[in-house]
Amino acid sequence: MAATPAILELDCVVGGYGQMTILNGTTFAVKRAAITTVIGPNGAGKSTVFKAIFGILNVRSGSIRLDGTDITNWAPRRLLEAGVIYVPQGRNIFPELSVMHNLELGTVAAGANVTDMPQRIEAALSRFPALKAKSRQQASTLSGGEQKQLEIARGLLLDPKLILIDEPSIGLSPILVQETFSILKDLRARGVTILMVEQNAKSALQISDEAIVLELGQTRMHGPAQDILNDPQVGQLFLGGAMSHA
């Protein structure tokens, strides 16, 4: 049976923190082997929706499906095994360990075969020349941008089919931002699906296939990224400056 165009589907998802509801019936579908960027104002639910997908935030009602399978409230480890990785905002590395040891721990967490480890690590490092040159250094000595690249590289060890990536450009120089976006485009060309929240919304939309506009935990717009980038209303409301988180 042919694969459906959508790899990920959210249907009327409701969730939040404690008594606070952030997602108010969030509904959208993510196209397979495409880059989709989520934009919206502060409090829209952009990061929250990632946490709901990855099982960190409890979904109170509604459903989330991956390749047609209901994955609502699955544990993160189960989602990793299903080919979903989440690269959150901020730094999530082992600072006192070397770059290489950070990657080796990533393969262990992925349950990768030990004999397969060197090949996976070499393939990941080949995409990040700066990391390859510093593979024996402590991760704490890397720049903020290089630490973010280390997180992405570690996630790639899982050979994921869906990447949830939150603010990949934070702390990166303009050159590293372009390198990171090039890596995302290369992953898309290899058939990986990318769902991204990015403060540099204009640049993100320029490399994206689809865009989703969230507001108050609901999908206000969803369509081709170029159309949303050129929409005057979207430009006035959301693209005038750096976009913050929820």
N, C-alpha and C positions, 0 to 999 in steps of 0.2 A: 504494500500500500504506500502511495506517495506521501512524503512528509508534508504536513500542513505548513502554510506560510508563517504562522505564529508559533514560536517556541515557548513563549510565556504568556499566560493570560490571567489577569486579575479581574474578578467579577464582584462588584459591590463590597469591597474590602473595608471593614470597619475595625479600627484599633487605635491605641494610644498609650498613655502613661498614667497609671493609677486611675483616677476619675476623669482625667483629661482625655478627650477624644481628638485625635489629630487627623486620622483617615476617616472620611465620612462617605463611604460608598465608592472608594476609588476603583475605577474601571478602565482598563486599557489592555491592549495586546502588543507584544513585542515581536517584530518580524525576525525570522531566522537569518543568521549570517548578515546582520546589519548593525550599524551603530545608531542607537537611539539615545538622545539627550533629554533629560528632564529639567525643565526650568520652572521658575515661579518665585513669588515674593517670599520674604521671611515668614515662617509659620505655615507654609503651603503643604509641608509633609514630604519634602523631597528625600531627605535622608531617612525619615521614618518609614517610607514605603520600602526602602532597601532592607531595613531591619525586619520588616514584616515578611518580606520574601524569604530572607535568610533564617527565619525561625528565632530571631532574637527578641522580637516584639510579638506578643500574643495577639493573634487575629480573633476578634470577638465574633464576627460574622462575615459572611462572604467566602469566596474561595480563591485559591491560587493554584494554577495548573502549569505543569512543565511537560511539554510534549503530550498533552492530554491527560497526564496523571495528576491527581489532586495531591499537592505537596503542602497544603495549608498546615502551618504549625509543625512541620517536620523539624527535627533537631539539625543544627548546623552540620554535624558530622555526616548525617545521612545525605544532606544536600551536597556536601563535598564529594561523596561517593557517587552521586548522581551527575556530577560534572558541573556544579555551580560553585563559583568562588566569589568571595566578597572582599574587596579592598576598601576598608573604611577610611574616613578622613582621619588625619593625624598619623602618628608614627606607631606602628605595631610590629616592632622588631626586638631582637635580643641584643641590646647595645654593647654588652661586654664580650659577645662572641664575634668571631670573624664573619665576613661576608659568606665565606664558604660554609661555615658551620650553620649559619642561619638558613642557607639553602638546603643543607643536609637534613636539618630538623624539619624543613618543609616537606621533604620527600618521605620522611618517617611518618609525619602527620597524615600524609596522603595515602599511606599504606603501600607505597611503591615497593616493588621488588628490589632488594639490595643490589642485585647484579645490574639493574637498570639505572641505578642512581647516578653514576658518572655521566652517562649519556644524557639524562634529563637535565642535569646541572649544566653541562657543557652547552646544550641547546639553549637553555635560558640565558646563560652568560653571553652567548654569541649575539644576542639581541641588545645587550647593554655593555658596550665597550668600556665605559667608565668603571662599571662594577668588575669586569673581568680584570682590569688593570689593578684593582684594589682588593682582589678576592681574599688575600691573606690578612688584610687590615681589620681591626675592630670596627664593627658597624657604627659605633659611637663617633668614629673619626670621619665618617662620611658627611657630606653636606646634606641639608634637609631634602634637597631634590634627589640626591643619590639614595637616600634612605627610602624615599617613596618608590624609586625604581627597584630597590631591593624587595620591597613588598610585592610589587607587580611580578617581578621575576620569580619570587617564591610561589606565587599563585599559579604561574604558568607551568610549574612542575607537575600540576595535576592534569595537564592537558585538558583544560576545561572546555565545555561547549557554550557556557554562559558566564560572563564576567559582570559582576555588579561593582562599579568603581566610583567612589565618592571623592570628588575634588582631586583628580590626578595631578593638576598643575600647581597645587599649593606648595610654595617653597621652591619652585623650580625657576631657573633662569629662562629667559625667552628661548634660548637655544635648546635647553632640555625639554621645555614644553613642546617644541616642534618635534623633537626626537620621540617623546612619549606619544604624541598624537600619531606620528608615523608608525610606531609600533602597534598602536590600536588599529590603524588602517591595514597594516600587514596581517594582523590577527583576523580581521574581518575577511580579508582575501583568502585566508585559510579556512574559512567557514565558521569562525567563532562569533557568537553573538555578544554584543557589548551594550549594556545599559549603564548610562553615565549621568552623574550630577556634576556640573562644572561651573565654578564661579565666573570663568571667562566664557560667558555664554556665547558671544558672537563667534569666537574661534571654534568652540565646540560644535556649534550648529553648522559651521562651514565644512566640517569633515563628517557630519552625521547624515544618515539617510532619513531618519524620522525624528520628530520632536514631540514631546508631551508637555503641555502647560498645566501645572497643578496650581490650584488656588483653594485654600481652606479644605484641603484633603480631598478635593474632587478634580476630575479631569475637565478642564475648561476648553482645551484645544488638543488635537492630535492629528498629525498629518506629516507630509513631507517637510523635512527640516528647512529647505530653501524657502518654501511658502511661508512658514512661520517666521523665519528670519526676516523676510521682506514684508511681513504684515505690519502696517503702521501702528495698530493698537498694541501689538505685542512689543514693538520697538519702544514705544513711549512708556509702557508699564514696566517692562522687565529687562530691556537691553540697554538702558541708559547708563548703567554702572555695574559695579560688582554686585553679584547676587548672593544673598546670605542664605543661611541654612534653617531647616526645621527638622 
